[in-house]
Structure formats: C-alpha cells, structure tokens
Amino acid sequence: KTSSSMFEEQVLFEGLDKAEVCANVNLGRKERIIRVVVGLVGLAIVVGVGLLFCFMDISRWWRAILLPAAVFPFVALISAYQKTCITLAVQKKRSMDGKVSDITSQFQHQAIVKRCGFILGGASILASLLIIGLLAIPENL
C-alpha cells in the first residue's frame, strides 16, 4: 500500500466505535430503525395501491404513476442498510443516535457521497422492477 492510501484508511476509521463495521456511515441505530419501518410501510402502501389498481377496472398504464412513490421506500430501506443518509451527506453531517455532528474528514465525506449514488441508483432500479412487475399483472382479475 502507498502511504496516501494508508493515511486515508487511518483517517476513515479514526474516532469510531469498535461496533461500527464501516467508517463511511452517517446514521446511527435509531435512525436506521426508523428508516426500515418507514420503508416497509411505504412499500406496503405502494404494493397495496398497485394491487388495488389491478383488481379494479383501471388500465394497467395507470399503475406506472406509482413509480415516483415506489422510489422513496426503497431509498429508505437501502439507506438503512448502507447506514447512510443522503440529506446529511449533502450537509456534511452525521447523526449517531440523535447526536448530530459535522464530518470533518474529506475522505469520509467522499466515501459517503459515493454511497449516496449507490442508494439512489439501487432505489431507482428496484422501483422500476416493482412497477414492471405490477404492469405484468393482467387487467380485470
């Protein structure tokens, strides 16, 4: 390893609890639990409305309007899994169990921003797959 990569790793893991597996996080346990609950409830609502559209005499293309609403639950679930909040990343902050603090390390901030791209991309792909699945269900069930 080069000295700059060793320095980067040292900075990434500086000041973290041993319980944290990865240093590139900005969400604590309480915030992750809230995101999982919100994500599951949102996903249940989107799937429920989509199935309601399937059983009603509504054109299947009306189900496609659920795509924007389907992205948000997946963002919540993936951000809980990745332990990363997009809004906090933009503000260069972290919230660990209710205590908000600044992210002072440039390396940590860059790593968190990379995770945000993964969260948004993954949520968009999963929401698209969900809507394609809803569109595949025939009309007039």
C-alpha positions as CSV (number, residue, x, y, z in Angstrom):
1,K,0.0,0.0,0.0
2,T,1.1,3.5,-0.6
3,S,1.4,6.0,2.2
4,S,-1.5,8.0,1.0
5,S,-3.9,5.0,1.0
6,M,-2.7,4.0,4.5
7,F,-3.3,7.6,5.6
8,E,-6.8,7.6,4.0
9,E,-7.7,4.3,5.8
10,Q,-6.4,5.7,9.1
11,V,-8.5,8.8,8.7
12,L,-11.6,6.9,7.7
13,F,-11.5,4.7,10.8
14,E,-10.4,7.4,13.3
15,G,-12.7,8.1,16.2
16,L,-15.2,5.3,15.6
17,D,-16.6,2.7,17.9
18,K,-15.4,-0.8,17.5
19,A,-19.0,-1.9,16.9
20,E,-19.1,0.0,13.6
21,V,-18.1,-2.3,10.8
22,C,-17.6,0.5,8.3
23,A,-16.4,4.1,8.9
24,N,-18.3,5.5,5.9
25,V,-21.6,5.9,7.8
26,N,-23.6,8.8,8.9
27,L,-26.7,7.2,10.5
28,G,-26.9,5.6,13.9
29,R,-29.0,2.6,15.0
30,K,-32.2,4.6,15.9
31,E,-32.2,6.4,12.6
32,R,-31.8,3.1,10.7
33,I,-34.7,1.5,12.6
34,I,-36.9,4.5,11.7
35,R,-35.9,4.2,8.0
36,V,-36.7,0.4,7.9
37,V,-40.1,1.0,9.4
38,V,-40.9,3.9,7.0
39,G,-39.6,1.9,4.1
40,L,-41.6,-1.2,4.8
41,V,-44.8,0.8,5.4
42,G,-44.3,2.8,2.2
43,L,-43.6,-0.3,0.2
44,A,-46.7,-1.9,1.6
45,I,-48.8,1.1,0.6
46,V,-47.3,1.2,-3.0
47,V,-47.9,-2.5,-3.5
48,G,-51.4,-2.3,-2.0
49,V,-52.4,0.6,-4.3
50,G,-50.8,-1.2,-7.2
51,L,-52.8,-4.4,-6.5
52,L,-55.9,-2.3,-6.0
53,F,-55.4,-0.9,-9.5
54,C,-55.0,-4.5,-10.7
55,F,-58.3,-5.6,-9.3
56,M,-60.2,-2.5,-10.3
57,D,-61.2,-1.9,-13.9
58,I,-58.3,0.5,-14.5
59,S,-55.9,0.5,-17.4
60,R,-52.6,-1.1,-16.4
61,W,-50.7,2.0,-17.5
62,W,-52.2,3.9,-14.6
63,R,-50.0,1.7,-12.4
64,A,-46.9,3.4,-13.9
65,I,-47.8,6.5,-12.0
66,L,-46.7,4.7,-8.8
67,L,-43.0,4.8,-9.9
68,P,-42.1,8.0,-8.1
69,A,-43.9,6.8,-5.0
70,A,-42.1,3.5,-5.2
71,V,-38.6,5.1,-5.2
72,F,-39.0,6.6,-1.7
73,P,-39.5,3.4,0.3
74,F,-36.5,1.8,-1.5
75,V,-34.4,4.8,-0.7
76,A,-35.3,4.5,3.0
77,L,-34.6,0.7,3.0
78,I,-31.3,0.9,1.2
79,S,-30.1,3.9,3.2
80,A,-30.8,2.0,6.4
81,Y,-28.8,-1.0,5.0
82,Q,-26.0,1.3,3.9
83,K,-26.1,3.4,7.1
84,T,-26.1,6.5,5.0
85,C,-28.4,9.5,4.8
86,I,-28.3,11.5,1.6
87,T,-29.6,14.7,3.2
88,L,-27.0,14.5,6.0
89,A,-24.3,13.7,3.4
90,V,-25.1,16.9,1.5
91,Q,-24.8,18.9,4.7
92,K,-21.6,17.1,5.7
93,K,-23.1,15.9,8.9
94,R,-23.8,12.6,10.7
95,S,-26.5,11.6,13.1
96,M,-25.4,8.9,15.6
97,D,-28.3,8.1,17.9
98,G,-29.7,11.5,18.0
99,K,-26.4,13.4,18.2
100,V,-25.7,15.4,15.0
101,S,-22.1,16.2,14.3
102,D,-20.0,17.5,11.5
103,I,-18.0,15.3,9.2
104,T,-14.6,17.0,9.1
105,S,-12.7,14.4,7.1
106,Q,-12.7,14.9,3.3
107,F,-12.1,11.2,2.8
108,Q,-15.1,10.2,4.9
109,H,-17.3,12.7,3.1
110,Q,-16.2,11.4,-0.3
111,A,-16.9,7.8,0.7
112,I,-20.4,8.7,2.0
113,V,-21.2,10.6,-1.2
114,K,-20.3,7.5,-3.3
115,R,-22.7,5.5,-1.2
116,C,-25.4,8.1,-1.9
117,G,-25.1,7.4,-5.6
118,F,-25.4,3.7,-4.9
119,I,-28.6,4.3,-2.8
120,L,-30.3,6.4,-5.5
121,G,-29.3,4.1,-8.3
122,G,-30.4,1.0,-6.4
123,A,-33.7,2.5,-5.4
124,S,-34.5,3.6,-8.9
125,I,-33.7,0.1,-10.3
126,L,-35.8,-1.7,-7.6
127,A,-38.7,0.7,-8.0
128,S,-38.6,0.2,-11.8
129,L,-38.6,-3.6,-11.3
130,L,-41.6,-3.4,-8.9
131,I,-43.6,-1.3,-11.4
132,I,-42.7,-3.6,-14.3
133,G,-44.0,-6.5,-12.1
134,L,-47.2,-4.6,-11.4
135,L,-47.6,-3.8,-15.2
136,A,-47.2,-7.5,-16.0
137,I,-50.3,-8.4,-14.0
138,P,-53.2,-8.6,-16.4
139,E,-56.2,-6.3,-16.3
140,N,-59.6,-7.4,-14.9
141,L,-58.5,-10.0,-12.4
